[in-house]
Amino acid sequence: MRKTTIITATAALLAVAPTAHAGSLGRPCTAAPQTNWLPLEQLRARIEAQGYKVQKAKLKNACGELYTIDKSGSRVELFVDPTSGQIVGQL
């Protein structure tokens, strides 16, 4: 019984782990001051130019978080360097 409880708890923690660091992948995307960041509209435009359809975008923890649909129709959360618009990670 105890093993079942431990296995269940471990499985639950592993299921949550990928989203625990979703905010900026657990680290900032840039160390540059906010005065050097691109406006959110420009970040959106750069991602859309790469073929993504942006549904929602925000800046959080020195990182652009864009909720998108990719070319195949799958939902993808992109983490973008706000100084360059470069994709630094995705979920």
PDB file with one MODEL, atoms N, CA, C and O in Angstrom:
MODEL        1
ATOM      1  N   MET A   1       0.815  -1.179   0.000  1.00  0.00           N
ATOM      2  CA  MET A   1       0.000   0.000   0.000  1.00  0.00           C
ATOM      3  C   MET A   1       0.867   1.253   0.000  1.00  0.00           C
ATOM      4  O   MET A   1       0.589   2.205  -0.729  1.00  0.00           O
ATOM      5  N   ARG A   2       1.915   1.252   0.817  1.00  0.00           N
ATOM      6  CA  ARG A   2       2.792   2.422   0.903  1.00  0.00           C
ATOM      7  C   ARG A   2       3.501   2.667  -0.421  1.00  0.00           C
ATOM      8  O   ARG A   2       3.656   3.816  -0.835  1.00  0.00           O
ATOM      9  N   LYS A   3       3.938   1.590  -1.099  1.00  0.00           N
ATOM     10  CA  LYS A   3       4.600   1.748  -2.393  1.00  0.00           C
ATOM     11  C   LYS A   3       3.653   2.380  -3.408  1.00  0.00           C
ATOM     12  O   LYS A   3       4.065   3.232  -4.195  1.00  0.00           O
ATOM     13  N   THR A   4       2.404   1.974  -3.395  1.00  0.00           N
ATOM     14  CA  THR A   4       1.411   2.528  -4.313  1.00  0.00           C
ATOM     15  C   THR A   4       1.238   4.022  -4.073  1.00  0.00           C
ATOM     16  O   THR A   4       1.140   4.797  -5.024  1.00  0.00           O
ATOM     17  N   THR A   5       1.201   4.427  -2.819  1.00  0.00           N
ATOM     18  CA  THR A   5       1.049   5.841  -2.470  1.00  0.00           C
ATOM     19  C   THR A   5       2.267   6.635  -2.945  1.00  0.00           C
ATOM     20  O   THR A   5       2.124   7.722  -3.504  1.00  0.00           O
ATOM     21  N   ILE A   6       3.449   6.094  -2.724  1.00  0.00           N
ATOM     22  CA  ILE A   6       4.680   6.778  -3.138  1.00  0.00           C
ATOM     23  C   ILE A   6       4.739   6.885  -4.654  1.00  0.00           C
ATOM     24  O   ILE A   6       5.086   7.941  -5.184  1.00  0.00           O
ATOM     25  N   ILE A   7       4.411   5.828  -5.350  1.00  0.00           N
ATOM     26  CA  ILE A   7       4.435   5.830  -6.817  1.00  0.00           C
ATOM     27  C   ILE A   7       3.415   6.829  -7.353  1.00  0.00           C
ATOM     28  O   ILE A   7       3.705   7.573  -8.289  1.00  0.00           O
ATOM     29  N   THR A   8       2.236   6.847  -6.770  1.00  0.00           N
ATOM     30  CA  THR A   8       1.198   7.786  -7.210  1.00  0.00           C
ATOM     31  C   THR A   8       1.637   9.226  -6.972  1.00  0.00           C
ATOM     32  O   THR A   8       1.452  10.078  -7.841  1.00  0.00           O
ATOM     33  N   ALA A   9       2.208   9.504  -5.820  1.00  0.00           N
ATOM     34  CA  ALA A   9       2.670  10.867  -5.507  1.00  0.00           C
ATOM     35  C   ALA A   9       3.797  11.282  -6.443  1.00  0.00           C
ATOM     36  O   ALA A   9       3.824  12.421  -6.908  1.00  0.00           O
ATOM     37  N   THR A  10       4.719  10.381  -6.723  1.00  0.00           N
ATOM     38  CA  THR A  10       5.826  10.673  -7.633  1.00  0.00           C
ATOM     39  C   THR A  10       5.306  10.951  -9.038  1.00  0.00           C
ATOM     40  O   THR A  10       5.759  11.888  -9.695  1.00  0.00           O
ATOM     41  N   ALA A  11       4.369  10.153  -9.494  1.00  0.00           N
ATOM     42  CA  ALA A  11       3.789  10.356 -10.822  1.00  0.00           C
ATOM     43  C   ALA A  11       3.094  11.709 -10.906  1.00  0.00           C
ATOM     44  O   ALA A  11       3.198  12.396 -11.922  1.00  0.00           O
ATOM     45  N   ALA A  12       2.390  12.095  -9.855  1.00  0.00           N
ATOM     46  CA  ALA A  12       1.703  13.386  -9.839  1.00  0.00           C
ATOM     47  C   ALA A  12       2.709  14.527  -9.900  1.00  0.00           C
ATOM     48  O   ALA A  12       2.486  15.503 -10.616  1.00  0.00           O
ATOM     49  N   LEU A  13       3.808  14.425  -9.164  1.00  0.00           N
ATOM     50  CA  LEU A  13       4.837  15.465  -9.191  1.00  0.00           C
ATOM     51  C   LEU A  13       5.495  15.559 -10.565  1.00  0.00           C
ATOM     52  O   LEU A  13       5.761  16.660 -11.049  1.00  0.00           O
ATOM     53  N   LEU A  14       5.754  14.435 -11.186  1.00  0.00           N
ATOM     54  CA  LEU A  14       6.356  14.441 -12.519  1.00  0.00           C
ATOM     55  C   LEU A  14       5.416  15.041 -13.550  1.00  0.00           C
ATOM     56  O   LEU A  14       5.868  15.692 -14.492  1.00  0.00           O
ATOM     57  N   ALA A  15       4.139  14.836 -13.391  1.00  0.00           N
ATOM     58  CA  ALA A  15       3.166  15.396 -14.325  1.00  0.00           C
ATOM     59  C   ALA A  15       3.116  16.912 -14.215  1.00  0.00           C
ATOM     60  O   ALA A  15       2.857  17.594 -15.207  1.00  0.00           O
ATOM     61  N   VAL A  16       3.358  17.449 -13.027  1.00  0.00           N
ATOM     62  CA  VAL A  16       3.320  18.890 -12.806  1.00  0.00           C
ATOM     63  C   VAL A  16       4.665  19.530 -13.134  1.00  0.00           C
ATOM     64  O   VAL A  16       4.700  20.717 -13.460  1.00  0.00           O
ATOM     65  N   ALA A  17       5.745  18.811 -13.063  1.00  0.00           N
ATOM     66  CA  ALA A  17       7.084  19.363 -13.218  1.00  0.00           C
ATOM     67  C   ALA A  17       7.277  20.191 -14.489  1.00  0.00           C
ATOM     68  O   ALA A  17       7.879  21.261 -14.399  1.00  0.00           O
ATOM     69  N   PRO A  18       6.804  19.767 -15.671  1.00  0.00           N
ATOM     70  CA  PRO A  18       7.030  20.592 -16.855  1.00  0.00           C
ATOM     71  C   PRO A  18       6.368  21.964 -16.766  1.00  0.00           C
ATOM     72  O   PRO A  18       6.871  22.918 -17.360  1.00  0.00           O
ATOM     73  N   THR A  19       5.269  22.090 -16.051  1.00  0.00           N
ATOM     74  CA  THR A  19       4.610  23.385 -15.956  1.00  0.00           C
ATOM     75  C   THR A  19       5.119  24.194 -14.785  1.00  0.00           C
ATOM     76  O   THR A  19       4.847  25.392 -14.712  1.00  0.00           O
ATOM     77  N   ALA A  20       5.845  23.590 -13.869  1.00  0.00           N
ATOM     78  CA  ALA A  20       6.330  24.323 -12.709  1.00  0.00           C
ATOM     79  C   ALA A  20       7.292  25.425 -13.114  1.00  0.00           C
ATOM     80  O   ALA A  20       7.357  26.457 -12.446  1.00  0.00           O
ATOM     81  N   HIS A  21       8.034  25.232 -14.183  1.00  0.00           N
ATOM     82  CA  HIS A  21       8.988  26.225 -14.656  1.00  0.00           C
ATOM     83  C   HIS A  21       8.540  26.860 -15.962  1.00  0.00           C
ATOM     84  O   HIS A  21       9.364  27.411 -16.693  1.00  0.00           O
ATOM     85  N   ALA A  22       7.264  26.792 -16.265  1.00  0.00           N
ATOM     86  CA  ALA A  22       6.777  27.353 -17.517  1.00  0.00           C
ATOM     87  C   ALA A  22       7.053  28.836 -17.607  1.00  0.00           C
ATOM     88  O   ALA A  22       7.364  29.333 -18.690  1.00  0.00           O
ATOM     89  N   GLY A  23       6.949  29.562 -16.501  1.00  0.00           N
ATOM     90  CA  GLY A  23       7.245  30.984 -16.509  1.00  0.00           C
ATOM     91  C   GLY A  23       8.695  31.202 -16.852  1.00  0.00           C
ATOM     92  O   GLY A  23       9.567  31.032 -16.000  1.00  0.00           O
ATOM     93  N   SER A  24       8.971  31.576 -18.089  1.00  0.00           N
ATOM     94  CA  SER A  24      10.312  31.877 -18.565  1.00  0.00           C
ATOM     95  C   SER A  24      11.267  30.693 -18.480  1.00  0.00           C
ATOM     96  O   SER A  24      12.477  30.886 -18.366  1.00  0.00           O
ATOM     97  N   LEU A  25      10.760  29.510 -18.531  1.00  0.00           N
ATOM     98  CA  LEU A  25      11.567  28.297 -18.433  1.00  0.00           C
ATOM     99  C   LEU A  25      12.372  28.260 -17.147  1.00  0.00           C
ATOM    100  O   LEU A  25      13.407  27.598 -17.085  1.00  0.00           O
ATOM    101  N   GLY A  26      11.914  28.959 -16.122  1.00  0.00           N
ATOM    102  CA  GLY A  26      12.594  28.964 -14.845  1.00  0.00           C
ATOM    103  C   GLY A  26      13.767  29.918 -14.763  1.00  0.00           C
ATOM    104  O   GLY A  26      14.438  29.987 -13.733  1.00  0.00           O
ATOM    105  N   ARG A  27      14.026  30.657 -15.835  1.00  0.00           N
ATOM    106  CA  ARG A  27      15.123  31.622 -15.849  1.00  0.00           C
ATOM    107  C   ARG A  27      14.785  32.752 -16.808  1.00  0.00           C
ATOM    108  O   ARG A  27      13.955  32.568 -17.698  1.00  0.00           O
ATOM    109  N   PRO A  28      15.406  33.914 -16.651  1.00  0.00           N
ATOM    110  CA  PRO A  28      15.138  35.018 -17.576  1.00  0.00           C
ATOM    111  C   PRO A  28      15.684  34.705 -18.973  1.00  0.00           C
ATOM    112  O   PRO A  28      16.642  33.944 -19.113  1.00  0.00           O
ATOM    113  N   CYS A  29      15.083  35.284 -19.985  1.00  0.00           N
ATOM    114  CA  CYS A  29      15.554  35.106 -21.358  1.00  0.00           C
ATOM    115  C   CYS A  29      16.652  36.114 -21.701  1.00  0.00           C
ATOM    116  O   CYS A  29      17.401  35.929 -22.660  1.00  0.00           O
ATOM    117  N   THR A  30      16.736  37.181 -20.906  1.00  0.00           N
ATOM    118  CA  THR A  30      17.755  38.200 -21.140  1.00  0.00           C
ATOM    119  C   THR A  30      18.110  38.887 -19.829  1.00  0.00           C
ATOM    120  O   THR A  30      17.318  38.927 -18.888  1.00  0.00           O
ATOM    121  N   ALA A  31      19.323  39.427 -19.797  1.00  0.00           N
ATOM    122  CA  ALA A  31      19.745  40.228 -18.646  1.00  0.00           C
ATOM    123  C   ALA A  31      19.742  41.708 -19.011  1.00  0.00           C
ATOM    124  O   ALA A  31      20.075  42.558 -18.186  1.00  0.00           O
ATOM    125  N   ALA A  32      19.363  42.012 -20.255  1.00  0.00           N
ATOM    126  CA  ALA A  32      19.345  43.399 -20.727  1.00  0.00           C
ATOM    127  C   ALA A  32      18.269  44.197 -20.000  1.00  0.00           C
ATOM    128  O   ALA A  32      17.232  43.647 -19.631  1.00  0.00           O
ATOM    129  N   PRO A  33      18.508  45.488 -19.793  1.00  0.00           N
ATOM    130  CA  PRO A  33      17.482  46.313 -19.141  1.00  0.00           C
ATOM    131  C   PRO A  33      16.230  46.435 -20.008  1.00  0.00           C
ATOM    132  O   PRO A  33      16.289  46.312 -21.231  1.00  0.00           O
ATOM    133  N   GLN A  34      15.116  46.674 -19.358  1.00  0.00           N
ATOM    134  CA  GLN A  34      13.827  46.736 -20.057  1.00  0.00           C
ATOM    135  C   GLN A  34      13.796  47.819 -21.134  1.00  0.00           C
ATOM    136  O   GLN A  34      13.011  47.722 -22.078  1.00  0.00           O
ATOM    137  N   THR A  35      14.619  48.826 -21.012  1.00  0.00           N
ATOM    138  CA  THR A  35      14.667  49.891 -22.028  1.00  0.00           C
ATOM    139  C   THR A  35      15.175  49.374 -23.369  1.00  0.00           C
ATOM    140  O   THR A  35      14.965  50.016 -24.398  1.00  0.00           O
ATOM    141  N   ASN A  36      15.840  48.224 -23.369  1.00  0.00           N
ATOM    142  CA  ASN A  36      16.359  47.628 -24.614  1.00  0.00           C
ATOM    143  C   ASN A  36      15.413  46.607 -25.232  1.00  0.00           C
ATOM    144  O   ASN A  36      15.701  46.062 -26.298  1.00  0.00           O
ATOM    145  N   TRP A  37      14.295  46.344 -24.580  1.00  0.00           N
ATOM    146  CA  TRP A  37      13.361  45.332 -25.082  1.00  0.00           C
ATOM    147  C   TRP A  37      12.538  45.891 -26.231  1.00  0.00           C
ATOM    148  O   TRP A  37      12.257  47.087 -26.294  1.00  0.00           O
ATOM    149  N   LEU A  38      12.163  45.005 -27.130  1.00  0.00           N
ATOM    150  CA  LEU A  38      11.252  45.362 -28.215  1.00  0.00           C
ATOM    151  C   LEU A  38       9.825  45.448 -27.667  1.00  0.00           C
ATOM    152  O   LEU A  38       9.485  44.767 -26.699  1.00  0.00           O
ATOM    153  N   PRO A  39       8.997  46.284 -28.289  1.00  0.00           N
ATOM    154  CA  PRO A  39       7.583  46.296 -27.884  1.00  0.00           C
ATOM    155  C   PRO A  39       6.939  44.935 -28.156  1.00  0.00           C
ATOM    156  O   PRO A  39       7.355  44.215 -29.064  1.00  0.00           O
ATOM    157  N   LEU A  40       5.946  44.598 -27.383  1.00  0.00           N
ATOM    158  CA  LEU A  40       5.261  43.313 -27.518  1.00  0.00           C
ATOM    159  C   LEU A  40       4.718  43.114 -28.932  1.00  0.00           C
ATOM    160  O   LEU A  40       4.720  41.993 -29.442  1.00  0.00           O
ATOM    161  N   GLU A  41       4.259  44.177 -29.562  1.00  0.00           N
ATOM    162  CA  GLU A  41       3.729  44.079 -30.930  1.00  0.00           C
ATOM    163  C   GLU A  41       4.816  43.633 -31.916  1.00  0.00           C
ATOM    164  O   GLU A  41       4.538  42.866 -32.838  1.00  0.00           O
ATOM    165  N   GLN A  42       6.054  44.111 -31.722  1.00  0.00           N
ATOM    166  CA  GLN A  42       7.149  43.692 -32.601  1.00  0.00           C
ATOM    167  C   GLN A  42       7.528  42.237 -32.363  1.00  0.00           C
ATOM    168  O   GLN A  42       7.832  41.510 -33.309  1.00  0.00           O
ATOM    169  N   LEU A  43       7.512  41.809 -31.099  1.00  0.00           N
ATOM    170  CA  LEU A  43       7.790  40.393 -30.811  1.00  0.00           C
ATOM    171  C   LEU A  43       6.755  39.506 -31.488  1.00  0.00           C
ATOM    172  O   LEU A  43       7.094  38.483 -32.084  1.00  0.00           O
ATOM    173  N   ARG A  44       5.483  39.908 -31.390  1.00  0.00           N
ATOM    174  CA  ARG A  44       4.395  39.172 -32.052  1.00  0.00           C
ATOM    175  C   ARG A  44       4.634  39.075 -33.545  1.00  0.00           C
ATOM    176  O   ARG A  44       4.511  38.000 -34.131  1.00  0.00           O
ATOM    177  N   ALA A  45       4.979  40.204 -34.164  1.00  0.00           N
ATOM    178  CA  ALA A  45       5.190  40.250 -35.615  1.00  0.00           C
ATOM    179  C   ALA A  45       6.341  39.340 -36.034  1.00  0.00           C
ATOM    180  O   ALA A  45       6.255  38.662 -37.058  1.00  0.00           O
ATOM    181  N   ARG A  46       7.408  39.322 -35.256  1.00  0.00           N
ATOM    182  CA  ARG A  46       8.560  38.466 -35.608  1.00  0.00           C
ATOM    183  C   ARG A  46       8.209  36.987 -35.525  1.00  0.00           C
ATOM    184  O   ARG A  46       8.656  36.190 -36.350  1.00  0.00           O
ATOM    185  N   ILE A  47       7.411  36.624 -34.532  1.00  0.00           N
ATOM    186  CA  ILE A  47       7.005  35.219 -34.398  1.00  0.00           C
ATOM    187  C   ILE A  47       6.012  34.843 -35.504  1.00  0.00           C
ATOM    188  O   ILE A  47       6.093  33.750 -36.065  1.00  0.00           O
ATOM    189  N   GLU A  48       5.090  35.735 -35.813  1.00  0.00           N
ATOM    190  CA  GLU A  48       4.133  35.459 -36.890  1.00  0.00           C
ATOM    191  C   GLU A  48       4.837  35.349 -38.233  1.00  0.00           C
ATOM    192  O   GLU A  48       4.394  34.590 -39.095  1.00  0.00           O
ATOM    193  N   ALA A  49       5.919  36.086 -38.431  1.00  0.00           N
ATOM    194  CA  ALA A  49       6.693  35.997 -39.673  1.00  0.00           C
ATOM    195  C   ALA A  49       7.349  34.623 -39.825  1.00  0.00           C
ATOM    196  O   ALA A  49       7.724  34.230 -40.929  1.00  0.00           O
ATOM    197  N   GLN A  50       7.484  33.901 -38.723  1.00  0.00           N
ATOM    198  CA  GLN A  50       8.061  32.551 -38.762  1.00  0.00           C
ATOM    199  C   GLN A  50       6.997  31.477 -38.961  1.00  0.00           C
ATOM    200  O   GLN A  50       7.307  30.286 -38.942  1.00  0.00           O
ATOM    201  N   GLY A  51       5.745  31.892 -39.152  1.00  0.00           N
ATOM    202  CA  GLY A  51       4.685  30.941 -39.455  1.00  0.00           C
ATOM    203  C   GLY A  51       3.797  30.550 -38.294  1.00  0.00           C
ATOM    204  O   GLY A  51       2.939  29.682 -38.452  1.00  0.00           O
ATOM    205  N   TYR A  52       3.970  31.153 -37.147  1.00  0.00           N
ATOM    206  CA  TYR A  52       3.124  30.872 -35.996  1.00  0.00           C
ATOM    207  C   TYR A  52       1.937  31.830 -35.986  1.00  0.00           C
ATOM    208  O   TYR A  52       2.051  32.964 -36.450  1.00  0.00           O
ATOM    209  N   LYS A  53       0.809  31.384 -35.462  1.00  0.00           N
ATOM    210  CA  LYS A  53      -0.345  32.246 -35.249  1.00  0.00           C
ATOM    211  C   LYS A  53      -0.385  32.539 -33.750  1.00  0.00           C
ATOM    212  O   LYS A  53      -0.624  31.639 -32.945  1.00  0.00           O
ATOM    213  N   VAL A  54      -0.153  33.789 -33.380  1.00  0.00           N
ATOM    214  CA  VAL A  54      -0.090  34.171 -31.970  1.00  0.00           C
ATOM    215  C   VAL A  54      -1.499  34.405 -31.447  1.00  0.00           C
ATOM    216  O   VAL A  54      -2.252  35.211 -31.995  1.00  0.00           O
ATOM    217  N   GLN A  55      -1.848  33.692 -30.382  1.00  0.00           N
ATOM    218  CA  GLN A  55      -3.150  33.850 -29.755  1.00  0.00           C
ATOM    219  C   GLN A  55      -3.087  34.800 -28.567  1.00  0.00           C
ATOM    220  O   GLN A  55      -4.021  35.568 -28.333  1.00  0.00           O
ATOM    221  N   LYS A  56      -1.993  34.751 -27.819  1.00  0.00           N
ATOM    222  CA  LYS A  56      -1.828  35.598 -26.634  1.00  0.00           C
ATOM    223  C   LYS A  56      -0.338  35.819 -26.439  1.00  0.00           C
ATOM    224  O   LYS A  56       0.472  34.929 -26.697  1.00  0.00           O
ATOM    225  N   ALA A  57       0.018  37.017 -25.980  1.00  0.00           N
ATOM    226  CA  ALA A  57       1.423  37.326 -25.737  1.00  0.00           C
ATOM    227  C   ALA A  57       1.540  38.179 -24.482  1.00  0.00           C
ATOM    228  O   ALA A  57       0.690  39.026 -24.204  1.00  0.00           O
ATOM    229  N   LYS A  58       2.614  37.938 -23.729  1.00  0.00           N
ATOM    230  CA  LYS A  58       2.873  38.751 -22.542  1.00  0.00           C
ATOM    231  C   LYS A  58       4.364  38.729 -22.250  1.00  0.00           C
ATOM    232  O   LYS A  58       5.098  37.871 -22.738  1.00  0.00           O
ATOM    233  N   LEU A  59       4.793  39.688 -21.445  1.00  0.00           N
ATOM    234  CA  LEU A  59       6.169  39.726 -20.971  1.00  0.00           C
ATOM    235  C   LEU A  59       6.155  39.344 -19.501  1.00  0.00           C
ATOM    236  O   LEU A  59       5.399  39.906 -18.708  1.00  0.00           O
ATOM    237  N   LYS A  60       7.006  38.373 -19.144  1.00  0.00           N
ATOM    238  CA  LYS A  60       7.046  37.887 -17.766  1.00  0.00           C
ATOM    239  C   LYS A  60       8.464  37.441 -17.445  1.00  0.00           C
ATOM    240  O   LYS A  60       9.072  36.685 -18.203  1.00  0.00           O
ATOM    241  N   ASN A  61       8.982  37.907 -16.330  1.00  0.00           N
ATOM    242  CA  ASN A  61      10.313  37.495 -15.863  1.00  0.00           C
ATOM    243  C   ASN A  61      11.394  37.670 -16.926  1.00  0.00           C
ATOM    244  O   ASN A  61      12.187  36.760 -17.169  1.00  0.00           O
ATOM    245  N   ALA A  62      11.420  38.848 -17.560  1.00  0.00           N
ATOM    246  CA  ALA A  62      12.425  39.178 -18.582  1.00  0.00           C
ATOM    247  C   ALA A  62      12.377  38.210 -19.758  1.00  0.00           C
ATOM    248  O   ALA A  62      13.411  37.867 -20.333  1.00  0.00           O
ATOM    249  N   CYS A  63      11.173  37.773 -20.110  1.00  0.00           N
ATOM    250  CA  CYS A  63      11.001  36.826 -21.199  1.00  0.00           C
ATOM    251  C   CYS A  63       9.641  37.058 -21.854  1.00  0.00           C
ATOM    252  O   CYS A  63       8.646  37.282 -21.165  1.00  0.00           O
ATOM    253  N   GLY A  64       9.600  37.004 -23.173  1.00  0.00           N
ATOM    254  CA  GLY A  64       8.325  37.059 -23.866  1.00  0.00           C
ATOM    255  C   GLY A  64       7.703  35.675 -23.864  1.00  0.00           C
ATOM    256  O   GLY A  64       8.360  34.698 -24.225  1.00  0.00           O
ATOM    257  N   GLU A  65       6.452  35.582 -23.464  1.00  0.00           N
ATOM    258  CA  GLU A  65       5.721  34.315 -23.508  1.00  0.00           C
ATOM    259  C   GLU A  65       4.610  34.463 -24.520  1.00  0.00           C
ATOM    260  O   GLU A  65       3.700  35.274 -24.348  1.00  0.00           O
ATOM    261  N   LEU A  66       4.687  33.672 -25.581  1.00  0.00           N
ATOM    262  CA  LEU A  66       3.689  33.753 -26.635  1.00  0.00           C
ATOM    263  C   LEU A  66       3.004  32.404 -26.778  1.00  0.00           C
ATOM    264  O   LEU A  66       3.650  31.373 -26.965  1.00  0.00           O
ATOM    265  N   TYR A  67       1.689  32.438 -26.687  1.00  0.00           N
ATOM    266  CA  TYR A  67       0.876  31.231 -26.841  1.00  0.00           C
ATOM    267  C   TYR A  67       0.433  31.201 -28.296  1.00  0.00           C
ATOM    268  O   TYR A  67      -0.283  32.091 -28.754  1.00  0.00           O
ATOM    269  N   THR A  68       0.861  30.178 -29.016  1.00  0.00           N
ATOM    270  CA  THR A  68       0.709  30.160 -30.466  1.00  0.00           C
ATOM    271  C   THR A  68       0.127  28.849 -30.984  1.00  0.00           C
ATOM    272  O   THR A  68      -0.025  27.866 -30.258  1.00  0.00           O
ATOM    273  N   ILE A  69      -0.188  28.887 -32.273  1.00  0.00           N
ATOM    274  CA  ILE A  69      -0.531  27.690 -33.049  1.00  0.00           C
ATOM    275  C   ILE A  69       0.543  27.580 -34.122  1.00  0.00           C
ATOM    276  O   ILE A  69       0.785  28.540 -34.855  1.00  0.00           O
ATOM    277  N   ASP A  70       1.193  26.417 -34.225  1.00  0.00           N
ATOM    278  CA  ASP A  70       2.230  26.267 -35.236  1.00  0.00           C
ATOM    279  C   ASP A  70       1.633  25.883 -36.592  1.00  0.00           C
ATOM    280  O   ASP A  70       0.414  25.785 -36.731  1.00  0.00           O
ATOM    281  N   LYS A  71       2.482  25.671 -37.575  1.00  0.00           N
ATOM    282  CA  LYS A  71       2.035  25.386 -38.947  1.00  0.00           C
ATOM    283  C   LYS A  71       1.202  24.116 -39.049  1.00  0.00           C
ATOM    284  O   LYS A  71       0.362  23.994 -39.941  1.00  0.00           O
ATOM    285  N   SER A  72       1.430  23.162 -38.135  1.00  0.00           N
ATOM    286  CA  SER A  72       0.681  21.902 -38.183  1.00  0.00           C
ATOM    287  C   SER A  72      -0.614  21.967 -37.378  1.00  0.00           C
ATOM    288  O   SER A  72      -1.368  20.995 -37.330  1.00  0.00           O
ATOM    289  N   GLY A  73      -0.875  23.123 -36.740  1.00  0.00           N
ATOM    290  CA  GLY A  73      -2.105  23.287 -35.976  1.00  0.00           C
ATOM    291  C   GLY A  73      -1.984  22.931 -34.504  1.00  0.00           C
ATOM    292  O   GLY A  73      -2.988  22.911 -33.792  1.00  0.00           O
ATOM    293  N   SER A  74      -0.772  22.649 -34.036  1.00  0.00           N
ATOM    294  CA  SER A  74      -0.551  22.303 -32.630  1.00  0.00           C
ATOM    295  C   SER A  74      -0.325  23.566 -31.795  1.00  0.00           C
ATOM    296  O   SER A  74       0.258  24.545 -32.260  1.00  0.00           O
ATOM    297  N   ARG A  75      -0.802  23.514 -30.556  1.00  0.00           N
ATOM    298  CA  ARG A  75      -0.562  24.623 -29.638  1.00  0.00           C
ATOM    299  C   ARG A  75       0.871  24.553 -29.132  1.00  0.00           C
ATOM    300  O   ARG A  75       1.355  23.489 -28.744  1.00  0.00           O
ATOM    301  N   VAL A  76       1.541  25.697 -29.140  1.00  0.00           N
ATOM    302  CA  VAL A  76       2.930  25.772 -28.689  1.00  0.00           C
ATOM    303  C   VAL A  76       3.104  27.048 -27.876  1.00  0.00           C
ATOM    304  O   VAL A  76       2.704  28.127 -28.313  1.00  0.00           O
ATOM    305  N   GLU A  77       3.698  26.925 -26.698  1.00  0.00           N
ATOM    306  CA  GLU A  77       4.048  28.103 -25.906  1.00  0.00           C
ATOM    307  C   GLU A  77       5.514  28.409 -26.189  1.00  0.00           C
ATOM    308  O   GLU A  77       6.390  27.576 -25.956  1.00  0.00           O
ATOM    309  N   LEU A  78       5.767  29.605 -26.691  1.00  0.00           N
ATOM    310  CA  LEU A  78       7.128  30.006 -27.041  1.00  0.00           C
ATOM    311  C   LEU A  78       7.667  30.972 -26.006  1.00  0.00           C
ATOM    312  O   LEU A  78       6.937  31.812 -25.480  1.00  0.00           O
ATOM    313  N   PHE A  79       8.955  30.846 -25.719  1.00  0.00           N
ATOM    314  CA  PHE A  79       9.665  31.774 -24.848  1.00  0.00           C
ATOM    315  C   PHE A  79      10.655  32.516 -25.732  1.00  0.00           C
ATOM    316  O   PHE A  79      11.481  31.908 -26.412  1.00  0.00           O
ATOM    317  N   VAL A  80      10.558  33.845 -25.711  1.00  0.00           N
ATOM    318  CA  VAL A  80      11.270  34.675 -26.675  1.00  0.00           C
ATOM    319  C   VAL A  80      12.129  35.705 -25.952  1.00  0.00           C
ATOM    320  O   VAL A  80      11.693  36.323 -24.981  1.00  0.00           O
ATOM    321  N   ASP A  81      13.362  35.880 -26.442  1.00  0.00           N
ATOM    322  CA  ASP A  81      14.235  36.932 -25.919  1.00  0.00           C
ATOM    323  C   ASP A  81      13.625  38.272 -26.316  1.00  0.00           C
ATOM    324  O   ASP A  81      13.481  38.547 -27.507  1.00  0.00           O
ATOM    325  N   PRO A  82      13.259  39.118 -25.340  1.00  0.00           N
ATOM    326  CA  PRO A  82      12.578  40.361 -25.679  1.00  0.00           C
ATOM    327  C   PRO A  82      13.472  41.415 -26.335  1.00  0.00           C
ATOM    328  O   PRO A  82      12.970  42.436 -26.807  1.00  0.00           O
ATOM    329  N   THR A  83      14.785  41.187 -26.373  1.00  0.00           N
ATOM    330  CA  THR A  83      15.671  42.142 -27.029  1.00  0.00           C
ATOM    331  C   THR A  83      15.824  41.861 -28.523  1.00  0.00           C
ATOM    332  O   THR A  83      16.119  42.768 -29.302  1.00  0.00           O
ATOM    333  N   SER A  84      15.621  40.595 -28.923  1.00  0.00           N
ATOM    334  CA  SER A  84      15.860  40.226 -30.321  1.00  0.00           C
ATOM    335  C   SER A  84      14.680  39.540 -30.992  1.00  0.00           C
ATOM    336  O   SER A  84      14.610  39.498 -32.220  1.00  0.00           O
ATOM    337  N   GLY A  85      13.760  39.006 -30.213  1.00  0.00           N
ATOM    338  CA  GLY A  85      12.664  38.243 -30.787  1.00  0.00           C
ATOM    339  C   GLY A  85      13.040  36.806 -31.100  1.00  0.00           C
ATOM    340  O   GLY A  85      12.258  36.081 -31.715  1.00  0.00           O
ATOM    341  N   GLN A  86      14.230  36.386 -30.685  1.00  0.00           N
ATOM    342  CA  GLN A  86      14.689  35.024 -30.941  1.00  0.00           C
ATOM    343  C   GLN A  86      14.017  34.053 -29.985  1.00  0.00           C
ATOM    344  O   GLN A  86      13.931  34.312 -28.785  1.00  0.00           O
ATOM    345  N   ILE A  87      13.538  32.929 -30.521  1.00  0.00           N
ATOM    346  CA  ILE A  87      12.926  31.881 -29.696  1.00  0.00           C
ATOM    347  C   ILE A  87      14.024  31.186 -28.905  1.00  0.00           C
ATOM    348  O   ILE A  87      14.996  30.695 -29.480  1.00  0.00           O
ATOM    349  N   VAL A  88      13.870  31.146 -27.588  1.00  0.00           N
ATOM    350  CA  VAL A  88      14.878  30.510 -26.737  1.00  0.00           C
ATOM    351  C   VAL A  88      14.370  29.213 -26.111  1.00  0.00           C
ATOM    352  O   VAL A  88      15.146  28.474 -25.506  1.00  0.00           O
ATOM    353  N   GLY A  89      13.074  28.930 -26.251  1.00  0.00           N
ATOM    354  CA  GLY A  89      12.515  27.698 -25.728  1.00  0.00           C
ATOM    355  C   GLY A  89      11.061  27.568 -26.077  1.00  0.00           C
ATOM    356  O   GLY A  89      10.424  28.531 -26.502  1.00  0.00           O
ATOM    357  N   GLN A  90      10.532  26.372 -25.897  1.00  0.00           N
ATOM    358  CA  GLN A  90       9.109  26.151 -26.164  1.00  0.00           C
ATOM    359  C   GLN A  90       8.605  24.973 -25.364  1.00  0.00           C
ATOM    360  O   GLN A  90       9.357  24.072 -24.991  1.00  0.00           O
ATOM    361  N   LEU A  91       7.307  25.007 -25.114  1.00  0.00           N
ATOM    362  CA  LEU A  91       6.611  23.909 -24.433  1.00  0.00           C
ATOM    363  C   LEU A  91       5.485  23.454 -25.327  1.00  0.00           C
ATOM    364  O   LEU A  91       4.748  22.533 -24.972  1.00  0.00           O
TER     365      LEU A  91
ENDMDL
END
